[in-house]
Amino acid sequence: MARDTGGLPIVFMFSGQGSQYHHMASDLFETNPVFRSALLRYDAAVSEESGESVLDRVFDPARRKTDAFTDTRFTHPAIVMFQLALAEAVRAAGIDAQYVLGASLGEYAAAAWAGAVEPTQCLRLLARQAALLRGAVSGGMLAVLADTTVFDDVPTLHGTDVAARNYPGHLVVSGTTDVLERAATQLRAADVLHQRVPVEHGFHSYLMDEVRERFRDCFEGVELTAPGIPWVSCVDGRVVERPTVGHFWRVGRGPIEFQDTMRIMQGRGDFLYLDLGPSGTLQGFVRNNLPHGSRSRAVGLLSPFGGGGDAVAKARAAADAAA
């Protein structure tokens, strides 16, 4: 039975591309049987679709955690399956969500956890999406620590699309590789902090239009139903009543409106936000959006810096503190 905190309702948050790394959650995989069993089950489903094991690539002993991990064939399903497996482990400890929130690719994990799509069907469609994206969608993404006035100082940014508005002073832009390189040069000259996002494609931009007509084919045989718990979309901050292929197209093509989503969530009340993403990115975004004096709390369960073995214990401690 899920634990009733008697206090702050719990939101499971699921992150997207760029949060992955080799050997993520390896400690938890070794020590938590629920997490391990779920990952093995999900990996088998992806392998049936793609012919390749995601876990073999993630846990490849020849690769270091700091080695680049951008191959969409593996990252696309990996990010979702690891978060769903962590959600299973957390629920087994008696903690479940009253809301789920998905950002970008994380919307697929949110949809699956909310019961809007069967998890293995979801992972198979993501494997098909990854195959579609490779060779068809070029470019990349650049995180910029500035607000939209930076476009006045860095003219090259006008050749990009705003891919995400995460919190005041944090944008992500997408564009072709050459435009991003020129933008990075101008950002350095303007002393604006920025970082390339470890992805192979220009998600959330006009570059995605190359696959628009074929995008629907990935959903063949996938049944979409009304979610069983409230699923909040970072497309517009609204609760998804019934998902459609068109909604998922907006998820990948349009910008991530995390800042606006948090403003809308604040209007719904105070929450305990549990970040199930591999890097704990969203919990930082939440904290940078919360107004002074808010009762809401945000906790990341995993990190690239280690300590993944205590992810479930962190969730339990956070739930106890929120009670």
JOHUVEN-V222973 format. One record per helix or strand. SS is the DSSP state (H for helix, E for strand). FROM is the first residue (numbers start at 0). TO is the last residue. Records with the same first field share a line. If there is no record, write none. Layout:
SS: FROM-TO  FROM-TO
//
This chain:
E: 8-13  98-101  139-143  160-166  169-174  193-196  229-232  238-238  255-255  270-274  296-299
H: 25-30  32-49  53-57  71-91  105-112  118-132  149-152  154-158  176-188  205-218  244-252  257-267  280-288  307-321
//
